[in-house]
């Protein structure tokens, strides 16, 4: 159970414990020739080999915590060769609201935590429509698992991190050696216009945006893109 008094590192250890328990269930459920995989096969064929499908499998851990597995089908040929791609994360509720933690990195030992505030800014600035945050979090993670983050320290913000994934510009902070807290996000248009979107609207320091604008634009040029255009929340 993830509780309010935990440090960031303790949250990550609890994530590891929960992941070890529930990922084995996911693997069994999504074994090749399992009933669930056969269901996905039928669904993909029915949709005319539609690309970029996402099937979501939530597992309730406790009243405040849910383990999620995303079964991603980029295209039919990929699915036939290796089955769905599996992406996992955990949501947990505390005084900040509904939050998410994701594990990744080259050695699968780095963690990203995003609080409720981050997803509310994503809804406001990208989706521009009301959606339950329980649906927004899987949607965001399915479409933005290719996030590229880079350290951008300054005198005032020594632990500052910026990144880009598809059309999302991310502002984050390194809060522990292997833990990054995603604080807020903006669109590309907002990146260009300091006057239209002052710091109090962006939740960030405008001078920081100006200082690193060219660096972020370079990240954008090199970042992979592509949206999962169809969702099936099982």
N, C-alpha and C positions, 0 to 999 in steps of 0.2 A: 504494500500500500504506500502510495506517495502522499506524504503529509506536509503541512505548511512549514514545519520547522526544519525540514531537510535542507542540507546544502546542495549546491548544484551537483557535486560529485556523488552525494548520496542518492540523488534522484537518478543519476546515471546507473549506479549499482542496482537500484531497484528495477530500472528498465531492463538491465541484463538478466536479472532473476526472472522477471515476467516473460521476457523474450524466450528464454530457455524452456520455459514450461509450455508456452502456447505455440511456438514455431513448430514444434514436433507435431502438434495437432494439425497445423496448416499443411505440413508436408504430407501427412497421411491423407488428409482430405483431398489434396491436389496431386496425388500420385497418378502417373499415367495409367489410363484405363479405369480410374476410379469413377464412381457415379457422378461426382461433381465435374470432372474433366469431360466426361461424355456429355454432360449437360451443356458445358461451354462449347464443345464441338458442334452440337446440334444448333445452338444459338448462333454461332459464327456462320454456319452454313445457311441458316434461315435468313440472316442479314445480308446474304450475298457477298460473303467474305469481307465485310466491313472492316476497315482498319482502325487502329487505336481504340480498342475497347478496354474498359476497366470494370472488373468485377470486384466488389468490396465485401470482405468477410469480417465482421466485428465479433469479438469475444469479450463479454463482460467479465472483468476481473473482480471488481467490487463496485460499490455505489458511485465512486468517483473516478474509476479508472477503466479504460477499455483498450484492449489490444486489437489492432487492425492489420489485416493482410490485404493488399491490393494485388489481384491477379491481372496482369497487363498483357494484352495481345496487340503488339504493334502492327502486325500484319499476319495474314493467314499462313504464308510460307514459314515464317518464323515459328508460329504456333505448332505447325506440323512437325518441325524439326526438333524443337526443344521444349514444347509446352509453353505455358504462360511465364512471363517474368514476374517474380514475386518481390513486392516492396512492403516493408512492415514499419509500423510506427505505433506509438501509444498516445492516447489522449488522457489527460487527468484534470480534474477540477479542483481549484482552490480559490482564494480570495481574489485572484486576478481574473477568474472566469474559467473558460475551457481552453486548455493549453495542449501543445503537442511536443513530443520528443522523438527525434529521428536519429538513428545511428548509421554511420557510413565512414567514408574515407578509405584510403588505399588498404589499410589494415583492419577496417571495420571496427575502429576503436575511437572514433571521434563522434561527438554528439552535437546536435543542434536542438535548441529549445526555443519554441515560439509561443509567446503568451497570447491570450485572447485579444489583446490590443492590436497585435500584428495582423491577425486575421480580420478584425473589424476594419482596419485601414485598407486591407486587400479588397474587402467587399465594397467599401466606399469608393475606392479609386479605380478599381478594375471591373468588378461585376456590375456596379451601379444599379443594383436591385437587391431587395431584401431576400436573404436566404438563411436558413438555419445554419449556425456555425458548425453543427455536427456534419452537415453535408459539404460545407465550404472547405474544411480541413482536408478530407480525402481528395477533393477536387484539386486543391492547391498542390498537394504532395504528388499526385499522379502527373500533373503537368509541369512540375518544377523540380524534379529529382536531379536535374542536370545543373544544379546551382554551382556557380564558380565564385568562391569567396577569396578575398585577398586582404592581407593586413595593410592598413593605411594609417599608420600612427601619426599623430601630431602632438605638439606640446600640450595642448589642452585635452586631447583625446588619445592617450598613449595606447589604449587597447582597441581603438576603432578598427572596424572591418567593413569593407564594402563589397558588394557582389552584384552579379547579374544572372538572371535565368529567364530565357525567352524575353518577354517585355517588362519584367519586374526588376526594378532597381532596389536592392536590399541594403539596409543600414543595420549593422550588427555590432556586437561587442564581445571580445574574448573575456569570459568571466572566470575561466579556469583553464589549465593547460590544454585540455582536450574538449572543452565545452564552449560553444558559441551561442550567445543569446541574440536571436533576431528581434530587433526592436521596432522597426517600421519599414514601410516600402512605399515607393512612388513610381509613377509612370515615366516613360522617356520624356514626354512633353514637360512634365514637372521638373525634370532635371535641367531643361534648357532655360527655364524662366524663373529667375530668383525673385523678381519683383511681383509676379502674379501670385506666387505661392511663398509667402514669408515663413520664417522659421516656426512661428507658433502654429501654423497650419500643417506644416510638414512633420512636426515633432522632432525636427533635427536642426542643426546649426547651418544656416544658409552659406556662411563663409566656407564651411567644410565642403559643401556641395561644389562651390566654385573652385576650390583648391584642387579637388580630385576629379573634376568633370571630365577632362581629357582621358584620364586613366580609366574611368568607368566606361567611356565611349569605346576605348580600345578593347576592354573586356567584352563589350557588346558585340563587337565585330567578330570576335573569336568564339563566342558562346554558341553551342549547338542550339537549334530551335526546333519547334514542332509542338503542336497541341494535340491532346487527345480529345477529339471532337465529339465522341459519343461516350456516354456514361451509362452503366447499368448497375445501380446500387442494389445488390442482392439482399 
